[in-house]
């Protein structure tokens, strides 16, 4: 079982990439 702190660390590591992906798809849809 994954403990909460490692789950939080993974989330913090992956969040900027997911956010960037959303921004890129937003730009593509609007452009």
Residue frames relative to the residue before (quaternion, step in Angstrom):
aa qw qx qy qz dx dy dz
X 1.0000 0.0000 0.0000 0.0000 0.00 0.00 0.00
X 0.4189 -0.7055 0.5162 0.2456 3.55 -0.91 0.94
X 0.3371 -0.7329 0.5459 0.2263 3.59 -0.87 0.86
X 0.6933 -0.5442 0.2981 0.3665 3.51 -1.23 0.62
X 0.6601 0.5315 -0.3253 0.4195 3.59 0.93 -0.83
X 0.6692 0.4733 -0.3148 0.4786 3.60 0.97 -0.75
X 0.6072 0.5438 -0.3459 0.4646 3.57 1.11 -0.66
X 0.6426 0.5175 -0.3027 0.4770 3.55 1.05 -0.85
X 0.6472 0.5216 -0.3141 0.4588 3.57 0.97 -0.85
X 0.6466 0.5131 -0.3113 0.4709 3.58 0.98 -0.87
X 0.6470 0.5253 -0.3119 0.4563 3.56 0.97 -0.89
X 0.6725 0.4923 -0.2931 0.4686 3.58 0.94 -0.89
X 0.6468 0.5129 -0.3229 0.4630 3.59 1.08 -0.66
X 0.7431 0.4289 -0.2294 0.4596 3.58 0.92 -0.90
X 0.5444 0.6800 -0.3883 0.3007 3.58 1.13 -0.61
X 0.6707 0.4948 -0.3374 0.4376 3.67 0.79 -0.84
X 0.6440 0.5244 -0.3265 0.4513 3.59 1.03 -0.76
X 0.6468 0.5028 -0.3123 0.4809 3.59 0.98 -0.84
X 0.6464 0.5296 -0.3088 0.4542 3.56 1.00 -0.88
X 0.6432 0.5203 -0.3030 0.4730 3.56 1.00 -0.90
X 0.6298 0.5452 -0.3181 0.4527 3.55 1.04 -0.85
X 0.6538 0.5057 -0.3082 0.4709 3.57 0.97 -0.87
X 0.6502 0.5150 -0.3147 0.4615 3.58 0.95 -0.86
X 0.6553 0.5133 -0.3094 0.4597 3.59 0.93 -0.89
X 0.6780 0.4733 -0.3023 0.4742 3.61 0.87 -0.88
X 0.5875 0.5643 -0.3515 0.4614 3.58 1.15 -0.64
X 0.6672 0.4978 -0.2917 0.4711 3.57 0.90 -0.97
X 0.6528 0.5140 -0.3128 0.4602 3.59 0.97 -0.87
X 0.6738 0.4982 -0.3019 0.4547 3.59 0.91 -0.87
X 0.7029 0.4509 -0.2704 0.4790 3.58 0.98 -0.81
X 0.6985 0.4546 -0.2755 0.4790 3.58 1.06 -0.70
